[in-house]
Structures are given as structure tokens and as C-alpha cells.
Amino acid sequence: MLRKNRGNTKLEKSVLLLISDIEGNDWKTPLELIEVRSDADCVYGGEFYFFDLSCHRTLILIEFEKSGDATVVWAGSHDEYERIFKNNRNVIKKWLRDNSWI
């Protein structure tokens, strides 16, 4: 995503801040995560969260594993999010299942 938007310093700063927040915290509960990242939206099972990098309406879906690892599952524009996930948690769950994430 950063390579595609090279030179976009606001987006780069937002992505680097998200990475720093993930690496610098050991969240045990969704509440702890949301206290640090108010843009976090739990979309499935306490493991999958969307983050809204609002400077460009970029959304990133991340899986947090019990081991402490975090995996970017999907990233795209808000328009792509609406087209694929239709602002619907059941559609997100189906997409996760269809793509073997759950």
C-alpha cells in the first residue's frame, strides 16, 4: 500500500503509527486495544479488527493471534470496503470463512 502511494506522507505516517502501536502494545482485551486505537472496530471474535486510517479513508483488516502476532488480512479504500463487505458483519464473516481465515 505504501509503495503504491509513495510520497503520501500523511498516509505513510498513519500506517507507521499503526505498526508502532501494534508492536509497542500487548493488548489482552479488545477494550485495551480500543483505548489506544479509537479507530479500531472488532468485526469478528475479538481477533479481527478494521482500522480506519481516516486521513485517506483507508481500511485495514488485521487478525490478532493469541501468540501476539498480527497479520494484515485485507487493505483497501473505503469504497472497496463498501463494495466487498457492504458494511455488514455477516458479509465480513462469510468473506473470512471463504478465504480460510476462520
N, C-alpha and C positions, 0 to 999 in steps of 0.2 A: 504494500500500500504506500509506503514511504517512497519507494523508487518511482512509482507511478506519479506521485505528487511532489517530486523533487523541487525544492525551493519554496515550498509552502511551509513557512516557519511556524505558523500557528498550529497547523495540524501536526507537524513534527514534535513541537513542544507538548501537545496534548497526548500523543502516543508515548513519548518518552516519560511523561509524568505517570501515565497508567502503568507502564512497565516498572517504573521505580516504586509505585505504590504496591504493586503485586509482589515484587521482590523484597520489599522492605517490611512487609507485614506477614504475620502468621495468623490469619483470621480463623477463628474456631467456629464462629457462628455468622449467619447472614447479617445479623444486626451489627456486628463489629465491622464487617465489610462496608455496609451502608453508611456507618458513621464516618468512615474515611472517604468513601466514594458515593456521594449522594446521587450520582448518575447511574448507579448500579440497579438493575432490575432483574430479580430472580425469576427465571422463566421455566425452570423445571428442577424439582427435587433438591434444592439447596446446592446444586452442583453447577448449573448452567446459568450464566448471567449475561445480559446485554449491558454494554456500556455505551452511553451516548456522548461522543466527543463533539459537543454542541457547536464548537466553532465552525464545523462544516457538516453537521448532521450526519456524521459517520457513526455507524453502529458496529460494535464488535461483540461477538458471542464467544464467551470463554467458559471452558469447563475447568472447575477446580476439583482436584482429586484429593482424597484423604492423605495421600503421601506428601502433599504440599505442592505438587506440580500443577501448573496451569497451562492449558492448551487453547490456542485460538482455533475455534471451530468454524467460524464464519466472520467475514468482514465485508462491509459494503456501505453504500449510501442509504439514506433514509428511504428514498424512492425504491431502491432494490429490496430493502427490508419489507416495505409495504407490499410490493409485488409478490415476493416469495412467501412471507409469513402472514400477510393480511392482518397484522395487528391482533393475532389470535393465538393464545397459548396452546390450544389444541392443534393448530396447524404447526406450531413450533415443535410440539411433542411428536407429531407424525413425521416431521422433517428429520428430527433427531433419530427416530426409530428407523426411518427409511435409509438413513445414512450410517446406520450401525453405531450410533453414539450411545444409545440406550437399548 
